[in-house]
Amino acid sequence: MVEKEIRFRQKRELAQILSEALEFFKQEYRAILRMVAIYVLPFLVLNAGAQVYFQKNVLVNLDFTDPEALMADLGALNLNLFFLLLFGLFVQSLLVGTYYSYLEAYIKLGKGNFQLSDISSNFFSNSLLALGAGLVFTFASLFGLMLCVLPGIFLANTLSLMFFITVFEKQGIAYSTTKSWLLVRTQWWNTLAMNALGIIAWYSVHLIFSLLLFVLGFAGGFNTSVTEGPINYPQWYWILIGVSSAVSTIFMIIPYTLQAFQYFNLEERENPKAV
């Protein structure tokens, strides 16, 4: 069966974006997974290990029955949580920068006209761009959530295209923030529906994979109950938590891909001669 080249630059309705994204994954998943395994997986494993360590050695030591001791431990807890979130943002940016480097080459050079070695030099620089966009996006979304849930949703949706714009156009964070705002406002509800479907698809895959891991874990002859309290969880439980965290992060490429399609959809509608 001859595979067709997916043309990103064109107007699409929401259903077309979903179907074209699915077709893209069917054709490119081997190359994408290989790229992620080589360049991103080690950092995903480190991040998963850090999350497991935080849950296993920090959270379980909190004594919620002693308010004074709990208050004394909150400072260390917040510091650990801050560094954990910061490292998680770095790993997420590495995934975004690496994956969007692949999309950038696919779109600009064409399907089959490049190798991973041809674009690997772009991974780190594009990841730094994605990190800058991620910091702006995170703080803006958190600020909106502190005001109320609805402003947080509004800002997160309005700025959702800035990751791809930052990597693809390379005009700076301020430019990508402004352009995402201007593009999304032309189809704000359509973009919200697309983002929601992307997150639902990601969460569904994450949930299925997590349930499968736990079923395999329990079926493997482990006798230690995980209902005795977090501190008594068996070692295999924590391993499954780590694997689930790493895999779920990889599947964030689902909403990232939809955002790339939406960018070109809106760009073609607003600036058809620009691309």
Protein Blocks (a to p, Z undefined) as FASTA:
>chain_A
ZZddddfbbcddfklmmmmmmmmmmmmmmmmmmmmmmmmmmmmmmmmmmmmmmmmmmmmm
pcfklmklmmmmmmmmmmmmmmmmmmmmmmmmmmmmmmmmmmmmmmmnoghiacfklmmm
mmmmmmmmmmmmmmmmmmmmmmmmmnomklmmmmmmmmmmmmmmmmmnonojklmmmmmm
mmmmmmmmlmmmmmmmmmmmmmmmmmmmmmmmmmmmmmnopabdcklojklpcfklmmmm
mmmmmmmmmmmmmmmmmmmmmmmmmmmmmmmmlZZ
